Amino acid sequence: MTILEAQSKLVPNSTPEQLILLNYLYENNDFKDIQKKVFQGAIAGSEFLALDVKKIYLMLECDFSYSVASILNSAGRIIYFDSAGVPVGYDQFTQPNYNSTTPVQQYLHDSLQAKNKFFWTIGNTNYDYMKFIGYVITLN
């Protein structure tokens, strides 16, 4: 696959940041195919948690959220991993919300939005659901 073929698979009005990410990935990997991917559902058991060295996820937009049952007094965090399983970045929500029933600050993680990233797999703390809009790049 050529870079022009790869670029033609992206939405027509891709941002410069998205094209830069695609070009970077193309220069460092051997592309076989690119498919649009839209996923909305539970993070647990999803393909995003399993490392497949032949798949790169190119995220255009992603929302992470939790159910009421999972609210804890800690931060919600999503960790992005490369093909070797090495963490390459993370997004975290630690908005302190005052709980009027106790005289302490509690960290209640809210929904988290992320854009323009790539990863091979994710790690998750305290988020239950995700909505992923982007592409799956299959490698040779």
C-alpha positions in Angstrom: 0.0 0.0 0.0 1.3 3.4 -0.9 1.0 6.5 1.3 -1.5 8.0 -1.2 -3.6 4.9 -0.9 -3.4 5.1 2.8 -4.3 8.8 2.9 -7.3 8.2 0.5 -8.8 5.8 3.1 -9.1 8.6 5.7 -12.1 10.8 5.8 -12.0 13.6 3.2 -11.6 16.4 5.7 -8.9 14.9 7.9 -7.0 17.3 10.1 -3.4 18.1 9.5 -2.6 16.3 12.8 -4.3 13.1 11.6 -2.4 13.1 8.3 0.9 13.7 10.3 0.1 10.7 12.5 -0.7 8.6 9.4 2.5 9.6 7.6 4.5 8.8 10.8 3.0 5.4 11.1 3.5 4.7 7.4 7.2 5.6 7.5 7.7 3.2 10.4 5.5 0.3 9.5 4.6 -1.9 6.5 0.8 -1.2 5.9 -1.3 -4.0 4.5 -4.8 -2.4 4.8 -6.7 0.4 6.6 -10.3 -0.1 7.7 -12.7 2.5 9.3 -13.6 1.4 12.8 -16.5 2.6 14.9 -17.0 0.8 18.3 -19.3 1.6 21.2 -19.5 -0.8 24.1 -17.8 -2.2 27.2 -14.1 -2.0 27.4 -13.8 -5.3 29.3 -13.5 -8.1 26.7 -13.0 -5.7 23.8 -10.3 -6.1 21.2 -8.6 -2.9 22.4 -7.3 -4.8 25.5 -5.5 -7.5 23.6 -2.1 -6.8 22.0 -1.9 -7.7 18.3 1.4 -6.6 16.8 -0.2 -6.6 13.4 -2.9 -4.0 14.3 -2.5 -0.4 15.0 -5.5 1.7 16.1 -5.5 5.2 14.7 -7.9 7.1 17.0 -9.7 10.2 15.6 -12.0 10.5 18.6 -12.6 8.4 21.6 -14.8 8.8 24.7 -14.4 6.8 27.8 -17.0 6.7 30.5 -18.0 4.8 33.6 -21.1 3.3 35.2 -22.3 4.5 38.6 -21.3 1.2 40.1 -17.7 1.7 39.3 -17.2 5.2 40.8 -14.2 5.1 43.1 -12.1 7.6 45.0 -9.3 7.5 42.4 -8.5 8.8 39.0 -9.7 7.3 35.8 -6.8 6.5 33.4 -6.3 5.1 30.0 -2.8 4.0 29.1 -1.7 3.6 25.4 0.8 0.9 24.6 3.1 0.2 21.6 3.7 -3.1 19.8 6.1 -4.2 22.4 3.6 -3.6 25.2 5.6 -0.5 26.4 3.5 2.4 27.7 3.8 5.4 25.3 1.3 7.8 26.8 -1.9 8.1 28.9 -4.9 10.3 29.5 -6.2 10.8 33.0 -9.2 12.6 34.6 -8.7 13.6 38.2 -11.3 16.4 38.7 -11.7 16.9 42.4 -15.3 17.1 43.4 -16.2 18.0 46.9 -18.4 15.4 48.6 -20.7 17.2 51.1 -21.3 14.1 53.1 -17.7 13.9 54.3 -15.1 16.6 54.9 -12.7 15.2 52.3 -11.9 15.8 48.6 -12.9 12.8 46.5 -11.7 12.2 43.0 -14.7 11.2 40.9 -13.6 10.4 37.4 -16.0 11.7 34.7 -16.0 10.9 31.0 -12.8 11.4 29.2 -12.3 12.5 25.6 -9.2 11.8 23.6 -8.3 12.7 20.0 -5.6 12.0 17.4 -3.6 9.2 18.9 -2.4 5.8 17.9 -1.8 2.6 19.9 -1.6 -1.1 19.7 -3.5 -1.8 22.9 -4.8 0.1 25.9 -4.8 -0.3 29.7 -7.7 0.9 31.7 -8.4 2.1 35.2 -11.9 2.8 36.3 -13.6 3.3 32.9 -16.2 0.8 31.8 -17.3 2.0 28.3 -15.8 3.5 25.3 -16.8 5.0 21.9 -14.0 4.7 19.4 -14.0 6.4 16.0 -11.0 5.9 13.9 -9.2 3.3 11.8 -7.6 -0.1 12.2 -4.3 -0.4 10.3 -3.3 -4.0 9.5 0.4 -4.6 9.0 2.1 -7.1 6.8 
